[in-house]
Amino acid sequence: MDEPSQGDEVLKVAIDVVALDTDL
């Protein structure tokens, strides 16, 4: 894990998708 920024980006996208899917 040399680039935590990449993981953060993926997490952000995942959260965005989940939020849209759950329609919070």
PDBQT receptor file of N, H, CA, C and O in Angstrom, charges set to zero:
ATOM      1  N   MET A   1       0.864  -1.213   0.000  1.00  0.00    +0.000 N 
ATOM      2  CA  MET A   1       0.000   0.000   0.000  1.00  0.00    +0.000 C 
ATOM      3  C   MET A   1       0.888   1.247   0.000  1.00  0.00    +0.000 C 
ATOM      4  O   MET A   1       1.108   1.881   1.032  1.00  0.00    +0.000 OA
ATOM      5  N   ASP A   2       1.380   1.569  -1.175  1.00  0.00    +0.000 N 
ATOM      6  H   ASP A   2       1.201   1.055  -2.013  1.00  0.00    +0.000 HD
ATOM      7  CA  ASP A   2       2.266   2.726  -1.296  1.00  0.00    +0.000 C 
ATOM      8  C   ASP A   2       1.478   3.981  -1.666  1.00  0.00    +0.000 C 
ATOM      9  O   ASP A   2       1.941   5.104  -1.468  1.00  0.00    +0.000 OA
ATOM     10  N   GLU A   3       0.269   3.765  -2.211  1.00  0.00    +0.000 N 
ATOM     11  H   GLU A   3      -0.107   2.852  -2.371  1.00  0.00    +0.000 HD
ATOM     12  CA  GLU A   3      -0.535   4.916  -2.627  1.00  0.00    +0.000 C 
ATOM     13  C   GLU A   3      -1.916   4.857  -1.970  1.00  0.00    +0.000 C 
ATOM     14  O   GLU A   3      -2.870   4.342  -2.554  1.00  0.00    +0.000 OA
ATOM     15  N   PRO A   4      -2.010   5.389  -0.751  1.00  0.00    +0.000 N 
ATOM     16  CA  PRO A   4      -3.288   5.380  -0.027  1.00  0.00    +0.000 C 
ATOM     17  C   PRO A   4      -4.321   6.271  -0.703  1.00  0.00    +0.000 C 
ATOM     18  O   PRO A   4      -5.525   6.096  -0.515  1.00  0.00    +0.000 OA
ATOM     19  N   SER A   5      -3.837   7.230  -1.495  1.00  0.00    +0.000 N 
ATOM     20  H   SER A   5      -2.859   7.372  -1.648  1.00  0.00    +0.000 HD
ATOM     21  CA  SER A   5      -4.760   8.141  -2.181  1.00  0.00    +0.000 C 
ATOM     22  C   SER A   5      -5.671   7.362  -3.126  1.00  0.00    +0.000 C 
ATOM     23  O   SER A   5      -6.856   7.666  -3.262  1.00  0.00    +0.000 OA
ATOM     24  N   GLN A   6      -5.091   6.348  -3.777  1.00  0.00    +0.000 N 
ATOM     25  H   GLN A   6      -4.128   6.101  -3.666  1.00  0.00    +0.000 HD
ATOM     26  CA  GLN A   6      -5.885   5.544  -4.721  1.00  0.00    +0.000 C 
ATOM     27  C   GLN A   6      -7.009   4.831  -3.966  1.00  0.00    +0.000 C 
ATOM     28  O   GLN A   6      -8.158   4.834  -4.408  1.00  0.00    +0.000 OA
ATOM     29  N   GLY A   7      -6.673   4.223  -2.828  1.00  0.00    +0.000 N 
ATOM     30  H   GLY A   7      -5.740   4.220  -2.470  1.00  0.00    +0.000 HD
ATOM     31  CA  GLY A   7      -7.681   3.513  -2.043  1.00  0.00    +0.000 C 
ATOM     32  C   GLY A   7      -8.752   4.479  -1.579  1.00  0.00    +0.000 C 
ATOM     33  O   GLY A   7      -9.939   4.152  -1.579  1.00  0.00    +0.000 OA
ATOM     34  N   ASP A   8      -8.323   5.683  -1.180  1.00  0.00    +0.000 N 
ATOM     35  H   ASP A   8      -7.359   5.948  -1.180  1.00  0.00    +0.000 HD
ATOM     36  CA  ASP A   8      -9.284   6.686  -0.722  1.00  0.00    +0.000 C 
ATOM     37  C   ASP A   8     -10.253   7.030  -1.849  1.00  0.00    +0.000 C 
ATOM     38  O   ASP A   8     -11.454   7.187  -1.633  1.00  0.00    +0.000 OA
ATOM     39  N   GLU A   9      -9.704   7.143  -3.054  1.00  0.00    +0.000 N 
ATOM     40  H   GLU A   9      -8.728   7.015  -3.230  1.00  0.00    +0.000 HD
ATOM     41  CA  GLU A   9     -10.556   7.469  -4.211  1.00  0.00    +0.000 C 
ATOM     42  C   GLU A   9     -11.591   6.364  -4.429  1.00  0.00    +0.000 C 
ATOM     43  O   GLU A   9     -12.770   6.634  -4.658  1.00  0.00    +0.000 OA
ATOM     44  N   VAL A  10     -11.131   5.130  -4.353  1.00  0.00    +0.000 N 
ATOM     45  H   VAL A  10     -10.173   4.911  -4.167  1.00  0.00    +0.000 HD
ATOM     46  CA  VAL A  10     -12.035   3.991  -4.558  1.00  0.00    +0.000 C 
ATOM     47  C   VAL A  10     -13.125   3.999  -3.495  1.00  0.00    +0.000 C 
ATOM     48  O   VAL A  10     -14.299   3.777  -3.788  1.00  0.00    +0.000 OA
ATOM     49  N   LEU A  11     -12.719   4.259  -2.256  1.00  0.00    +0.000 N 
ATOM     50  H   LEU A  11     -11.765   4.440  -2.017  1.00  0.00    +0.000 HD
ATOM     51  CA  LEU A  11     -13.704   4.290  -1.159  1.00  0.00    +0.000 C 
ATOM     52  C   LEU A  11     -14.721   5.398  -1.413  1.00  0.00    +0.000 C 
ATOM     53  O   LEU A  11     -15.921   5.207  -1.217  1.00  0.00    +0.000 OA
ATOM     54  N   LYS A  12     -14.236   6.547  -1.847  1.00  0.00    +0.000 N 
ATOM     55  H   LYS A  12     -13.261   6.702  -2.006  1.00  0.00    +0.000 HD
ATOM     56  CA  LYS A  12     -15.136   7.684  -2.112  1.00  0.00    +0.000 C 
ATOM     57  C   LYS A  12     -16.157   7.302  -3.178  1.00  0.00    +0.000 C 
ATOM     58  O   LYS A  12     -17.351   7.568  -3.045  1.00  0.00    +0.000 OA
ATOM     59  N   VAL A  13     -15.660   6.673  -4.235  1.00  0.00    +0.000 N 
ATOM     60  H   VAL A  13     -14.690   6.457  -4.344  1.00  0.00    +0.000 HD
ATOM     61  CA  VAL A  13     -16.554   6.263  -5.328  1.00  0.00    +0.000 C 
ATOM     62  C   VAL A  13     -17.555   5.231  -4.819  1.00  0.00    +0.000 C 
ATOM     63  O   VAL A  13     -18.745   5.300  -5.126  1.00  0.00    +0.000 OA
ATOM     64  N   ALA A  14     -17.059   4.278  -4.041  1.00  0.00    +0.000 N 
ATOM     65  H   ALA A  14     -16.092   4.222  -3.792  1.00  0.00    +0.000 HD
ATOM     66  CA  ALA A  14     -17.938   3.223  -3.508  1.00  0.00    +0.000 C 
ATOM     67  C   ALA A  14     -19.030   3.843  -2.651  1.00  0.00    +0.000 C 
ATOM     68  O   ALA A  14     -20.199   3.476  -2.772  1.00  0.00    +0.000 OA
ATOM     69  N   ILE A  15     -18.658   4.778  -1.788  1.00  0.00    +0.000 N 
ATOM     70  H   ILE A  15     -17.709   5.076  -1.690  1.00  0.00    +0.000 HD
ATOM     71  CA  ILE A  15     -19.641   5.440  -0.918  1.00  0.00    +0.000 C 
ATOM     72  C   ILE A  15     -20.653   6.198  -1.771  1.00  0.00    +0.000 C 
ATOM     73  O   ILE A  15     -21.851   6.184  -1.490  1.00  0.00    +0.000 OA
ATOM     74  N   ASP A  16     -20.159   6.858  -2.815  1.00  0.00    +0.000 N 
ATOM     75  H   ASP A  16     -19.185   6.870  -3.044  1.00  0.00    +0.000 HD
ATOM     76  CA  ASP A  16     -21.049   7.611  -3.709  1.00  0.00    +0.000 C 
ATOM     77  C   ASP A  16     -22.055   6.667  -4.362  1.00  0.00    +0.000 C 
ATOM     78  O   ASP A  16     -23.247   6.968  -4.425  1.00  0.00    +0.000 OA
ATOM     79  N   VAL A  17     -21.576   5.543  -4.838  1.00  0.00    +0.000 N 
ATOM     80  H   VAL A  17     -20.608   5.298  -4.786  1.00  0.00    +0.000 HD
ATOM     81  CA  VAL A  17     -22.456   4.570  -5.503  1.00  0.00    +0.000 C 
ATOM     82  C   VAL A  17     -23.478   4.030  -4.510  1.00  0.00    +0.000 C 
ATOM     83  O   VAL A  17     -24.661   3.921  -4.832  1.00  0.00    +0.000 OA
ATOM     84  N   VAL A  18     -23.031   3.697  -3.317  1.00  0.00    +0.000 N 
ATOM     85  H   VAL A  18     -22.070   3.786  -3.056  1.00  0.00    +0.000 HD
ATOM     86  CA  VAL A  18     -23.939   3.163  -2.291  1.00  0.00    +0.000 C 
ATOM     87  C   VAL A  18     -24.986   4.212  -1.934  1.00  0.00    +0.000 C 
ATOM     88  O   VAL A  18     -26.170   3.900  -1.802  1.00  0.00    +0.000 OA
ATOM     89  N   ALA A  19     -24.544   5.454  -1.779  1.00  0.00    +0.000 N 
ATOM     90  H   ALA A  19     -23.583   5.708  -1.886  1.00  0.00    +0.000 HD
ATOM     91  CA  ALA A  19     -25.479   6.528  -1.427  1.00  0.00    +0.000 C 
ATOM     92  C   ALA A  19     -26.541   6.669  -2.518  1.00  0.00    +0.000 C 
ATOM     93  O   ALA A  19     -27.724   6.844  -2.228  1.00  0.00    +0.000 OA
ATOM     94  N   LEU A  20     -26.104   6.591  -3.771  1.00  0.00    +0.000 N 
ATOM     95  H   LEU A  20     -25.143   6.449  -4.007  1.00  0.00    +0.000 HD
ATOM     96  CA  LEU A  20     -27.064   6.724  -4.878  1.00  0.00    +0.000 C 
ATOM     97  C   LEU A  20     -27.977   5.504  -4.925  1.00  0.00    +0.000 C 
ATOM     98  O   LEU A  20     -29.168   5.615  -5.214  1.00  0.00    +0.000 OA
ATOM     99  N   ASP A  21     -27.399   4.337  -4.635  1.00  0.00    +0.000 N 
ATOM    100  H   ASP A  21     -26.431   4.247  -4.400  1.00  0.00    +0.000 HD
ATOM    101  CA  ASP A  21     -28.176   3.097  -4.688  1.00  0.00    +0.000 C 
ATOM    102  C   ASP A  21     -29.226   3.078  -3.573  1.00  0.00    +0.000 C 
ATOM    103  O   ASP A  21     -30.367   2.666  -3.786  1.00  0.00    +0.000 OA
ATOM    104  N   THR A  22     -28.824   3.529  -2.387  1.00  0.00    +0.000 N 
ATOM    105  H   THR A  22     -27.898   3.864  -2.214  1.00  0.00    +0.000 HD
ATOM    106  CA  THR A  22     -29.742   3.508  -1.246  1.00  0.00    +0.000 C 
ATOM    107  C   THR A  22     -30.647   4.739  -1.268  1.00  0.00    +0.000 C 
ATOM    108  O   THR A  22     -31.679   4.781  -0.598  1.00  0.00    +0.000 OA
ATOM    109  N   ASP A  23     -30.239   5.746  -2.056  1.00  0.00    +0.000 N 
ATOM    110  H   ASP A  23     -29.401   5.713  -2.601  1.00  0.00    +0.000 HD
ATOM    111  CA  ASP A  23     -31.046   6.966  -2.173  1.00  0.00    +0.000 C 
ATOM    112  C   ASP A  23     -31.276   7.567  -0.792  1.00  0.00    +0.000 C 
ATOM    113  O   ASP A  23     -32.413   7.729  -0.350  1.00  0.00    +0.000 OA
ATOM    114  N   LEU A  24     -30.157   7.899  -0.107  1.00  0.00    +0.000 N 
ATOM    115  H   LEU A  24     -29.233   7.768  -0.466  1.00  0.00    +0.000 HD
ATOM    116  CA  LEU A  24     -30.262   8.442   1.255  1.00  0.00    +0.000 C 
ATOM    117  C   LEU A  24     -30.798   9.868   1.198  1.00  0.00    +0.000 C 
ATOM    118  O   LEU A  24     -30.962  10.508   2.237  1.00  0.00    +0.000 OA
TER     119      LEU A  24
